[in-house]
Amino acid sequence: MNLRPDPTFHASPKLAMEAPAETVAFTLMLSPDGSQPDGLAIVDVDPTSDTYSQIVHQVIMPNKGDEFHHFGWNACSSSLSPLTGHAFLERRYLIIPGIRSSRIYVIDVKEPLKAKIHKIIEPEEVMSKTGYSRPHTIHCGPEGIYVSTLGGGGKDGTDGPPGIFIMDCETFEVVGRYEMDRGTQDKQYDFWWNLPRNYMVSSEWGLPPQFENGIVAEDLLSNKYGHRLHFWDLRARKNVQTIDLGANHQMALEVRPAHDPVKEYGFCGVVVDTTNLEGAIFTWWRNDDGTFEAKKTVTISPQPADADDLPELLKGFGAVPPLVTDIDLSLDDKYLYVSCWGLGEMHQYDVSDPMKPKLAGKVEIGGIVAKHKHPNGREFGYGPQMVEISRDGKRVYWTNSLYSTWDDQFYPGERGAAMVMAEVGKNGGLTLAENFWLDFPEGYRSHQIRLEGGDCSTDSFCYPSV
């Protein structure tokens, strides 16, 4: 333990933006058929390096069938909270759950080129201490590591609702369930919070039988996937309000609160509106009386297509839905990036006025029908998916795999794994960097990205920007 706070911990978003730029990225590699172990790729993102946009180290796991998906840090800027007892932690370990196996890996990346496995938490420990399975989102909180799950108990994960559990941020022991009173919450996906304001927001995807073997069309058309936001008293661990976005707004996934804690609003992406195939962004906010509201502020239209060009799942619709599968918010709370995985588009919205987002930039790459090529002439399989933004807001990275079985439904056949980067203009706008292209090893797909020193979907800030 150091006797000074980690220099990558920042009190405010503004201070984080002023920190040195990232030189390495950490990207998850998954084996879609489980024939080989999943891995962590360490990627050189230093433009002055001879190995720029190349994998410079890999950590391959000892097990098969994990399906790596999301991951996060053991500690981040939330450690500077005045409520914490962990101000002297290091941002040293990446916590990587297997979304299929319920196994959790702790990877020591203090020296990125020598990254190694530090600890493995077996699924039996997770289940015995929490009753949950299918761990998903990782957030470093002021008093521990918070982990959301997609499944409850039983073989199919439907014995009881999924939820959130807490791990010790020093020993990595599973401590127990977060919820004291979950209210009507019966599905789980993402979560995040405003620490000084003492509230958390969580979202919903579906239960394991609704996603593990692919999307269940009957459940989608009958609006049985998640469509609610839950707001929690963070310290009391109690669900204080639930907002239904409308049953037609299927799969309310990523939640992105404003980074500056004086701002009490945020965004949620909705994959598809079953009445018209649109994708959507909702803005949510807290009123002066402490209650929350949400309003649809962005809609993205589907694109008509010939049935012969569509996968079996979409032939009857005669159109490609945008499929809003990830969103990310720059640290200055100015630009919201929206992955339209079906269309093959990355949208940039100016959300300076969070109630009136304006399209400021767009990149076309990949897509179910469009199949837009990269400026270097390469074909980009699938579409833009997991998106991550540099702290200074100048670079936007993304990969192309959503979830193994869903990849195969919407994009039949193997399409390859890639990671690209786009540069942000001084006044907005987005341009793909022709010299940044990363292929992953054969047999792997790529998912979430983390950046050295933190990024725009990991750190929680406890003090306002000045």
C-alpha positions as CSV (number, residue, x, y, z in Angstrom):
1,M,0.0,0.0,0.0
2,N,1.2,3.5,-0.9
3,L,1.0,6.3,1.6
4,R,-0.2,8.7,-1.1
5,P,-3.2,8.5,-3.4
6,D,-2.7,6.9,-6.8
7,P,-1.8,9.7,-9.2
8,T,-4.5,8.3,-11.6
9,F,-7.2,9.1,-9.1
10,H,-8.7,12.5,-9.7
11,A,-11.0,14.6,-7.6
12,S,-13.0,16.0,-10.5
13,P,-13.6,15.2,-14.2
14,K,-11.7,18.3,-15.2
15,L,-8.6,17.2,-13.5
16,A,-8.9,13.7,-15.1
17,M,-9.1,15.4,-18.5
18,E,-5.9,17.2,-17.8
19,A,-4.0,14.0,-16.9
20,P,-1.4,12.4,-19.3
21,A,-2.9,10.5,-22.3
22,E,-3.2,6.8,-22.3
23,T,-0.4,4.7,-23.8
24,V,-1.9,1.3,-23.5
25,A,-5.4,-0.1,-23.7
26,F,-6.7,-3.4,-22.3
27,T,-9.2,-5.2,-24.5
28,L,-11.1,-8.5,-23.8
29,M,-10.8,-11.4,-26.2
30,L,-13.5,-14.1,-26.2
31,S,-13.7,-17.5,-27.8
32,P,-17.3,-17.5,-29.2
33,D,-17.5,-21.3,-29.4
34,G,-15.6,-21.9,-26.2
35,S,-12.9,-24.0,-28.0
36,Q,-10.1,-22.0,-26.4
37,P,-9.7,-19.9,-23.3
38,D,-10.6,-16.3,-23.3
39,G,-7.9,-13.6,-22.8
40,L,-6.9,-10.1,-22.1
41,A,-5.0,-8.2,-24.8
42,I,-2.7,-5.3,-23.9
43,V,-2.7,-2.9,-26.9
44,D,-0.2,-0.2,-27.6
45,V,-2.0,3.1,-28.2
46,D,1.0,5.4,-28.1
47,P,1.2,7.0,-31.6
48,T,4.9,7.6,-31.2
49,S,5.6,3.8,-30.7
50,D,6.8,1.4,-33.3
51,T,4.1,-1.1,-32.1
52,Y,1.2,1.4,-32.3
53,S,-2.2,-0.3,-32.6
54,Q,-0.7,-3.7,-32.0
55,I,-1.2,-6.3,-29.3
56,V,2.0,-6.2,-27.2
57,H,1.1,-8.8,-24.5
58,Q,-1.7,-11.3,-23.8
59,V,-2.9,-13.0,-20.7
60,I,-4.7,-16.2,-21.6
61,M,-6.9,-17.8,-18.9
62,P,-6.6,-21.4,-17.8
63,N,-10.3,-22.2,-18.3
64,K,-12.6,-22.4,-21.3
65,G,-16.2,-21.3,-21.7
66,D,-16.0,-18.1,-19.6
67,E,-17.2,-15.6,-22.3
68,F,-15.5,-12.4,-21.3
69,H,-17.8,-9.4,-21.7
70,H,-17.4,-6.4,-19.4
71,F,-14.7,-5.6,-16.8
72,G,-13.4,-2.9,-14.6
73,W,-10.8,-1.7,-12.0
74,N,-10.3,-2.7,-8.4
75,A,-10.0,1.0,-7.5
76,C,-10.5,4.4,-9.2
77,S,-11.2,8.0,-8.5
78,S,-14.1,7.1,-6.2
79,S,-11.4,6.2,-3.6
80,L,-11.1,9.9,-3.0
81,S,-14.6,10.1,-1.5
82,P,-14.6,11.6,1.9
83,L,-16.5,8.5,3.0
84,T,-13.9,6.0,2.0
85,G,-11.3,4.2,4.0
86,H,-9.4,3.2,0.9
87,A,-7.8,6.5,-0.3
88,F,-4.4,4.8,-0.7
89,L,-5.3,1.9,-3.0
90,E,-3.6,1.5,-6.3
91,R,-5.4,1.2,-9.7
92,R,-3.6,-2.0,-10.3
93,Y,-6.0,-4.9,-10.9
94,L,-8.6,-5.5,-13.6
95,I,-11.6,-7.5,-12.5
96,I,-12.9,-9.7,-15.3
97,P,-16.0,-11.8,-15.0
98,G,-17.0,-14.7,-17.2
99,I,-20.6,-13.9,-18.2
100,R,-21.3,-17.7,-18.9
101,S,-19.1,-19.4,-16.3
102,S,-19.7,-16.9,-13.4
103,R,-16.0,-17.2,-12.7
104,I,-14.1,-14.0,-11.9
105,Y,-10.4,-13.3,-12.7
106,V,-8.3,-10.7,-11.0
107,I,-5.5,-9.6,-13.3
108,D,-2.4,-7.6,-12.1
109,V,-1.6,-5.0,-14.7
110,K,0.8,-2.9,-12.6
111,E,3.4,-3.6,-15.4
112,P,1.2,-4.0,-18.5
113,L,3.8,-5.9,-20.5
114,K,4.0,-8.4,-17.6
115,A,0.3,-8.5,-16.8
116,K,-0.6,-11.8,-15.0
117,I,-3.4,-13.6,-13.2
118,H,-3.4,-12.6,-9.5
119,K,-6.5,-14.5,-8.3
120,I,-9.4,-16.6,-9.6
121,I,-12.8,-16.6,-7.8
122,E,-14.8,-19.7,-8.7
123,P,-18.5,-19.5,-9.4
124,E,-19.3,-21.6,-6.4
125,E,-18.0,-18.8,-4.1
126,V,-20.1,-16.2,-5.9
127,M,-23.2,-18.3,-5.7
128,S,-22.8,-19.4,-2.1
129,K,-22.3,-15.9,-0.8
130,T,-24.7,-14.0,-3.0
131,G,-27.2,-16.3,-4.7
132,Y,-26.3,-14.6,-8.0
133,S,-24.8,-15.8,-11.3
134,R,-23.6,-14.4,-14.6
135,P,-21.6,-11.4,-13.3
136,H,-21.6,-8.5,-15.7
137,T,-20.7,-4.8,-14.9
138,I,-17.8,-3.9,-12.6
139,H,-17.7,-0.5,-10.8
140,C,-15.0,0.6,-8.3
141,G,-16.9,2.1,-5.4
142,P,-15.6,4.0,-2.4
143,E,-15.9,1.0,-0.1
144,G,-15.5,-1.9,-2.4
145,I,-16.0,-3.4,-5.9
146,Y,-19.6,-3.5,-7.0
147,V,-20.6,-6.3,-9.5
148,S,-23.9,-6.5,-11.2
149,T,-25.2,-9.9,-12.3
150,L,-27.7,-11.1,-14.9
151,G,-28.8,-14.3,-13.2
152,G,-30.0,-15.6,-9.9
153,G,-29.7,-19.2,-8.6
154,G,-30.3,-22.5,-10.3
155,K,-28.8,-23.9,-13.5
156,D,-30.6,-21.5,-15.8
157,G,-30.2,-18.5,-13.4
158,T,-33.9,-18.0,-12.8
159,D,-34.1,-19.1,-9.2
160,G,-34.6,-15.7,-7.7
161,P,-33.8,-12.3,-9.3
162,P,-30.3,-11.1,-10.3
163,G,-28.8,-8.2,-8.5
164,I,-25.5,-6.6,-7.4
165,F,-22.9,-7.9,-5.0
166,I,-19.8,-6.4,-3.4
167,M,-16.2,-7.6,-3.3
168,D,-13.5,-6.5,-1.0
169,C,-11.2,-4.2,-3.0
170,E,-8.0,-5.4,-1.3
171,T,-8.5,-9.2,-0.7
172,F,-11.0,-9.7,-3.6
173,E,-13.2,-11.8,-1.3
174,V,-16.9,-11.8,-2.2
175,V,-18.6,-10.0,0.7
176,G,-22.3,-10.4,-0.1
177,R,-25.4,-9.0,-1.7
178,Y,-25.8,-5.2,-2.1
179,E,-29.6,-5.0,-1.9
180,M,-31.5,-4.6,1.3
181,D,-34.8,-3.7,-0.4
182,R,-35.0,-4.3,-4.2
183,G,-38.6,-3.3,-4.6
184,T,-40.0,-4.7,-7.9
185,Q,-36.6,-5.1,-9.5
186,D,-36.5,-8.5,-11.1
187,K,-34.0,-8.1,-14.0
188,Q,-30.5,-6.5,-14.0
189,Y,-28.0,-5.1,-16.4
190,D,-26.0,-1.9,-15.9
191,F,-25.7,0.4,-12.9
192,W,-23.9,3.6,-11.9
193,W,-24.3,6.4,-9.4
194,N,-23.8,9.9,-8.2
195,L,-21.7,9.4,-5.1
196,P,-22.1,12.8,-3.4
197,R,-25.8,12.8,-4.1
198,N,-26.1,9.3,-2.7
199,Y,-28.2,7.6,-5.4
200,M,-27.7,4.8,-7.9
201,V,-29.5,4.0,-11.1
202,S,-29.7,0.5,-12.6
203,S,-31.2,-1.0,-15.8
204,E,-32.5,-4.2,-17.3
205,W,-31.7,-6.6,-20.1
206,G,-33.3,-10.0,-19.6
207,L,-32.9,-13.3,-17.7
208,P,-30.4,-15.9,-18.9
209,P,-32.8,-18.0,-20.9
210,Q,-33.6,-14.8,-22.9
211,F,-30.1,-14.2,-24.0
212,E,-27.6,-17.1,-23.5
213,N,-28.7,-19.1,-26.6
214,G,-29.6,-16.0,-28.7
215,I,-32.3,-13.4,-28.7
216,V,-35.8,-15.0,-28.2
217,A,-37.9,-13.4,-30.9
218,E,-41.2,-14.3,-29.2
219,D,-40.1,-12.7,-26.0
220,L,-39.0,-9.6,-27.9
221,L,-42.2,-9.2,-29.8
222,S,-44.2,-9.7,-26.7
223,N,-42.1,-7.1,-24.9
224,K,-40.7,-9.4,-22.2
225,Y,-37.2,-8.0,-22.1
226,G,-36.3,-5.2,-19.6
227,H,-37.7,-1.7,-20.1
228,R,-37.3,-0.1,-16.6
229,L,-34.9,2.1,-14.7
230,H,-34.5,1.7,-11.0
231,F,-33.3,4.4,-8.7
232,W,-31.7,3.5,-5.4
233,D,-30.7,5.2,-2.1
234,L,-27.1,4.2,-2.4
235,R,-26.2,4.0,1.3
236,A,-29.6,2.6,2.4
237,R,-29.3,0.0,-0.4
238,K,-33.0,0.5,-1.2
239,N,-34.9,0.9,-4.4
240,V,-36.7,4.2,-4.0
241,Q,-38.3,4.6,-7.4
242,T,-38.8,2.6,-10.6
243,I,-39.6,4.3,-14.0
244,D,-41.1,2.2,-16.8
245,L,-39.8,3.5,-20.1
246,G,-42.7,1.8,-21.9
247,A,-42.9,-2.0,-22.6
248,N,-42.2,-1.3,-26.3
249,H,-38.7,0.1,-25.4
250,Q,-37.0,-3.2,-25.2
251,M,-33.7,-3.7,-23.5
252,A,-32.8,-0.6,-21.5
253,L,-29.1,-1.2,-21.3
254,E,-26.2,1.2,-20.5
255,V,-26.7,4.0,-18.0
256,R,-24.4,7.0,-18.1
257,P,-24.8,9.6,-15.4
258,A,-23.2,13.0,-15.9
259,H,-19.6,12.9,-14.6
260,D,-19.7,16.2,-12.8
261,P,-21.5,15.3,-9.5
262,V,-23.3,18.7,-9.4
263,K,-25.3,17.6,-12.5
264,E,-28.2,15.4,-11.6
265,Y,-29.0,13.8,-14.9
266,G,-27.9,11.0,-17.2
267,F,-28.7,8.9,-20.2
268,C,-29.8,5.4,-21.0
269,G,-29.7,3.6,-24.3
270,V,-32.6,1.5,-25.5
271,V,-31.8,-1.2,-28.1
272,V,-35.1,-1.3,-30.0
273,D,-38.7,0.0,-30.0
274,T,-40.8,-2.9,-31.0
275,T,-43.5,-0.6,-32.5
276,N,-41.2,0.8,-35.2
277,L,-37.7,-0.7,-34.9
278,E,-36.2,2.6,-33.8
279,G,-33.3,2.9,-31.3
280,A,-33.6,5.5,-28.6
281,I,-31.8,7.5,-25.9
282,F,-33.6,8.5,-22.8
283,T,-32.5,11.4,-20.6
284,W,-33.2,10.9,-16.9
285,W,-33.0,13.5,-14.1
286,R,-33.6,14.2,-10.5
287,N,-36.1,16.8,-9.4
288,D,-35.7,19.2,-6.5
289,D,-38.0,17.0,-4.4
290,G,-35.7,14.0,-4.9
291,T,-38.0,12.2,-7.4
292,F,-36.7,11.1,-10.8
293,E,-38.2,11.4,-14.3
294,A,-37.1,10.2,-17.8
295,K,-37.9,11.4,-21.3
296,K,-37.0,10.1,-24.7
297,T,-34.7,12.6,-26.3
298,V,-33.1,10.8,-29.3
299,T,-34.7,8.4,-31.8
300,I,-32.7,6.7,-34.5
301,S,-34.6,5.3,-37.5
302,P,-34.3,1.9,-39.0
303,Q,-33.2,1.6,-42.7
304,P,-35.3,-0.2,-45.3
305,A,-33.6,-3.3,-46.8
306,D,-34.3,-6.1,-49.1
307,A,-35.3,-9.3,-47.3
308,D,-32.6,-11.2,-49.2
309,D,-29.9,-9.0,-47.6
310,L,-31.2,-9.6,-44.1
311,P,-30.5,-12.4,-41.6
312,E,-33.3,-14.8,-40.9
313,L,-34.2,-12.9,-37.7
314,L,-35.0,-9.7,-39.6
315,K,-36.3,-10.9,-43.0
316,G,-40.0,-10.3,-42.0
317,F,-39.3,-6.7,-41.1
318,G,-37.8,-5.5,-44.3
319,A,-35.5,-3.2,-42.4
320,V,-32.3,-2.9,-40.4
321,P,-32.9,-1.6,-36.9
322,P,-30.2,0.6,-35.4
323,L,-29.7,-1.7,-32.4
324,V,-28.4,0.8,-29.9
325,T,-26.1,-1.5,-27.9
326,D,-23.6,0.8,-26.1
327,I,-23.3,4.5,-25.2
328,D,-20.6,6.5,-23.5
329,L,-20.3,10.1,-22.3
330,S,-17.2,12.3,-22.5
331,L,-15.8,13.5,-19.2
332,D,-16.8,17.1,-19.9
333,D,-20.4,15.8,-20.3
334,K,-20.6,17.4,-23.7
335,Y,-20.6,14.5,-26.2
336,L,-22.6,11.2,-26.0
337,Y,-21.4,8.5,-28.3
338,V,-24.0,5.9,-29.4
339,S,-23.2,2.6,-31.1
340,C,-25.7,1.7,-33.8
341,W,-24.5,-1.9,-34.1
342,G,-27.1,-2.9,-36.7
343,L,-26.7,0.0,-39.0
344,G,-22.9,0.1,-38.8
345,E,-22.7,3.7,-37.4
346,M,-21.2,5.5,-34.5
347,H,-23.1,8.6,-33.6
348,Q,-21.8,11.6,-31.7
349,Y,-24.4,13.8,-30.0
350,D,-23.8,17.2,-28.4
351,V,-25.6,16.9,-25.1
352,S,-24.6,20.3,-23.6
353,D,-28.4,20.6,-23.2
354,P,-29.2,17.1,-22.0
355,M,-32.9,17.5,-22.9
356,K,-32.1,18.5,-26.5
357,P,-29.2,16.3,-27.9
358,K,-28.0,17.3,-31.3
359,L,-26.2,15.0,-33.8
360,A,-22.7,16.5,-34.1
361,G,-20.8,13.7,-35.9
362,K,-21.2,10.3,-37.4
363,V,-18.9,7.5,-38.6
364,E,-20.1,4.7,-40.9
365,I,-18.3,1.4,-40.6
366,G,-19.6,-2.2,-40.9
367,G,-23.3,-2.9,-40.7
368,I,-25.7,-5.7,-41.4
369,V,-26.5,-4.5,-44.9
370,A,-24.3,-1.4,-45.5
371,K,-21.0,-3.2,-44.8
372,H,-19.1,0.2,-44.8
373,K,-15.3,-0.3,-45.1
374,H,-12.7,1.4,-43.0
375,P,-10.7,4.2,-44.7
376,N,-7.8,1.9,-44.9
377,G,-9.9,-0.3,-47.2
378,R,-10.4,-3.1,-44.7
379,E,-13.8,-4.7,-44.1
380,F,-15.1,-4.2,-40.5
381,G,-17.1,-7.2,-39.5
382,Y,-20.3,-6.7,-37.5
383,G,-20.8,-3.1,-36.4
384,P,-19.5,-0.5,-33.8
385,Q,-20.2,-2.0,-30.4
386,M,-18.3,-1.4,-27.1
387,V,-17.1,2.2,-27.2
388,E,-14.6,3.9,-24.9
389,I,-13.5,7.5,-24.8
390,S,-10.1,8.9,-23.8
391,R,-10.1,11.1,-20.7
392,D,-9.3,14.2,-22.8
393,G,-12.2,13.4,-25.1
394,K,-10.0,13.5,-28.2
395,R,-10.0,9.7,-29.1
396,V,-12.9,7.3,-29.3
397,Y,-12.1,3.5,-29.5
398,W,-14.5,0.7,-30.3
399,T,-14.7,-3.0,-31.0
400,N,-17.3,-5.0,-33.0
401,S,-18.7,-8.0,-31.1
402,L,-21.9,-7.8,-29.1
403,Y,-22.4,-11.2,-27.5
404,S,-21.4,-14.5,-29.2
405,T,-24.8,-16.0,-29.9
406,W,-26.3,-12.6,-30.8
407,D,-23.4,-12.0,-33.2
408,D,-24.3,-15.2,-35.0
409,Q,-28.0,-14.3,-35.3
410,F,-27.6,-10.8,-36.7
411,Y,-24.3,-11.3,-38.6
412,P,-24.2,-15.0,-39.6
413,G,-20.8,-16.4,-40.3
414,E,-17.5,-15.4,-38.7
415,R,-16.7,-11.7,-39.4
416,G,-13.4,-11.3,-37.6
417,A,-12.5,-9.2,-34.5
418,A,-11.2,-5.6,-34.8
419,M,-10.6,-2.5,-32.8
420,V,-10.5,0.9,-34.3
421,M,-10.2,4.5,-33.2
422,A,-11.7,7.8,-34.3
423,E,-10.4,11.3,-33.7
424,V,-12.7,14.0,-32.3
425,G,-12.7,17.5,-33.9
426,K,-12.1,20.6,-31.9
427,N,-15.8,21.6,-32.5
428,G,-17.2,18.1,-32.6
429,G,-17.2,15.7,-35.5
430,L,-15.7,12.3,-35.7
431,T,-13.1,10.9,-38.2
432,L,-11.7,7.4,-38.3
433,A,-7.9,7.3,-37.9
434,E,-6.6,5.5,-40.9
435,N,-3.5,4.3,-39.1
436,F,-5.3,2.7,-36.2
437,W,-6.5,-0.8,-36.9
438,L,-6.1,-3.9,-34.8
439,D,-6.9,-7.5,-35.8
440,F,-7.3,-10.0,-32.9
441,P,-5.9,-13.5,-33.0
442,E,-7.8,-16.1,-35.1
443,G,-10.7,-17.7,-33.3
444,Y,-11.3,-14.7,-31.0
445,R,-13.8,-11.8,-30.9
446,S,-13.3,-8.5,-29.1
447,H,-15.5,-6.8,-26.6
448,Q,-14.9,-4.2,-23.9
449,I,-11.9,-1.8,-23.8
450,R,-10.3,-0.2,-20.7
451,L,-7.7,2.6,-20.9
452,E,-4.6,3.0,-18.8
453,G,-5.3,5.4,-16.0
454,G,-9.0,5.3,-16.4
455,D,-11.5,6.3,-19.0
456,C,-15.1,7.6,-19.4
457,S,-17.0,4.6,-18.2
458,T,-15.0,3.6,-15.1
459,D,-14.2,6.5,-12.8
460,S,-16.7,8.1,-10.4
461,F,-15.9,11.6,-9.3
462,C,-16.7,13.0,-5.8
463,Y,-15.9,16.7,-6.4
464,P,-17.2,19.3,-8.9
465,S,-15.1,20.5,-11.9
466,V,-14.0,24.1,-11.4
